[in-house]
Amino acid sequence: MEEQRRKMEVIIDGRVYTLAGNESEEYMQRIASYVNGKIQEIKEIPSYKKLNKEYQSILLALNISDDLYKTKEVVAMMKEEYDRKDKEIFEKNQEILTEKMRLETSKKLVEEYRNKINELQKRIIELETGIR
């Protein structure tokens, strides 16, 4: 099923732009708001206004790229942490299974020994009554 292409107007740095894409309007608005916020943020740098438009655009791109790469690093660290925890959980589950098997084996042995004790007690009674 092909997604419907959407168009919407957004305001970035006081100007109206038309965005088109397959994403939801809410998503496109959030992206536009993010870019607008970054522009406002770098406009607070004292030397920003002295730069020509090309350098201003490059500064904006560098700031957005910085955010992207920092976010990617955080995601990578979280993935490593998730993988480590997942491995720990797997190992703990293996330990639990091993202990459950040990417990079952022990229960079977206890039952076997009980049966053996019962047989021996019966044999003792038979021998004692046979002696009298």
C-alpha positions as CSV (number, residue, x, y, z in Angstrom):
1,M,0.0,0.0,0.0
2,E,1.5,3.3,-1.1
3,E,1.6,6.1,1.5
4,Q,-0.2,9.3,0.7
5,R,2.1,12.3,0.1
6,R,1.2,15.2,2.3
7,K,1.9,18.9,1.9
8,M,1.8,21.4,4.7
9,E,3.1,24.9,5.5
10,V,5.5,25.5,8.3
11,I,7.2,28.6,9.7
12,I,11.0,28.5,10.0
13,D,12.9,31.6,11.0
14,G,9.8,33.8,10.4
15,R,9.3,32.5,6.8
16,V,6.6,30.2,5.5
17,Y,7.8,27.0,3.8
18,T,5.8,24.3,2.2
19,L,6.9,20.8,3.2
20,A,5.9,17.6,1.3
21,G,6.4,14.1,2.4
22,N,5.0,10.8,3.4
23,E,5.3,11.5,7.1
24,S,2.5,12.7,9.3
25,E,1.8,16.4,9.5
26,E,2.7,16.2,13.2
27,Y,6.1,14.7,12.4
28,M,6.8,17.3,9.7
29,Q,5.8,20.1,12.1
30,R,8.1,18.7,14.8
31,I,11.0,18.6,12.4
32,A,10.3,22.2,11.3
33,S,10.1,23.3,14.9
34,Y,13.4,21.6,15.7
35,V,15.1,23.4,12.8
36,N,13.5,26.7,13.8
37,G,14.7,26.2,17.4
38,K,18.3,25.5,16.2
39,I,18.2,28.7,14.1
40,Q,17.1,30.7,17.1
41,E,19.7,29.0,19.2
42,I,22.6,29.8,16.9
43,K,21.3,33.4,16.3
44,E,22.2,34.0,20.0
45,I,25.9,33.4,19.2
46,P,27.3,37.0,19.1
47,S,29.4,36.5,15.9
48,Y,26.5,34.8,14.0
49,K,25.1,38.0,12.5
50,K,28.6,38.9,11.2
51,L,28.7,35.7,9.1
52,N,27.5,35.6,5.5
53,K,24.4,33.4,4.7
54,E,26.6,30.5,3.5
55,Y,28.5,30.4,6.7
56,Q,25.3,30.7,8.7
57,S,23.9,27.8,6.8
58,I,27.0,25.7,7.4
59,L,26.9,26.6,11.1
60,L,23.3,25.5,11.3
61,A,24.1,22.2,9.5
62,L,27.1,21.6,11.8
63,N,24.9,22.2,14.9
64,I,22.2,19.8,13.6
65,S,24.9,17.2,12.7
66,D,26.4,17.5,16.1
67,D,23.0,16.7,17.7
68,L,22.5,13.8,15.3
69,Y,25.9,12.2,16.1
70,K,25.5,12.7,19.8
71,T,22.2,11.1,19.6
72,K,23.6,8.2,17.6
73,E,26.3,7.7,20.2
74,V,23.7,7.6,23.0
75,V,21.7,5.1,20.9
76,A,24.8,2.9,20.4
77,M,25.6,3.0,24.1
78,M,22.0,2.1,25.0
79,K,22.1,-0.8,22.5
80,E,25.4,-2.1,24.0
81,E,23.8,-1.9,27.4
82,Y,20.6,-3.6,26.2
83,D,22.8,-6.4,24.6
84,R,24.8,-6.8,27.8
85,K,21.6,-7.0,29.9
86,D,20.0,-9.4,27.4
87,K,23.1,-11.7,27.6
88,E,23.0,-11.5,31.4
89,I,19.3,-12.4,31.4
90,F,20.0,-15.4,29.0
91,E,22.8,-16.6,31.3
92,K,20.6,-16.3,34.4
93,N,17.8,-18.2,32.7
94,Q,20.4,-20.9,31.8
95,E,21.4,-21.0,35.5
96,I,17.8,-21.3,36.5
97,L,17.2,-24.1,34.1
98,T,20.3,-25.9,35.3
99,E,19.1,-25.6,38.9
100,K,15.6,-26.7,38.1
101,M,17.1,-29.8,36.4
102,R,19.3,-30.4,39.5
103,L,16.2,-30.0,41.7
104,E,14.2,-32.5,39.7
105,T,17.1,-35.0,39.8
106,S,17.3,-34.5,43.5
107,K,13.6,-35.0,43.9
108,K,13.7,-38.3,41.9
109,L,16.6,-39.5,44.0
110,V,14.8,-38.7,47.2
111,E,11.7,-40.6,46.0
112,E,13.9,-43.5,45.0
113,Y,15.6,-43.6,48.4
114,R,12.2,-43.4,50.2
115,N,11.0,-46.3,48.2
116,K,14.2,-48.2,49.0
117,I,13.9,-47.4,52.7
118,N,10.2,-48.6,52.6
119,E,11.3,-51.8,50.9
120,L,14.1,-52.3,53.5
121,Q,11.7,-51.6,56.4
122,K,9.3,-54.1,55.0
123,R,12.1,-56.6,54.7
124,I,13.3,-55.9,58.3
125,I,9.7,-56.6,59.5
126,E,9.5,-59.8,57.5
127,L,12.8,-60.9,58.9
128,E,11.9,-60.0,62.5
129,T,8.5,-61.8,62.3
130,G,10.2,-64.8,60.7
131,I,12.7,-65.0,63.5
132,R,10.1,-65.1,66.3
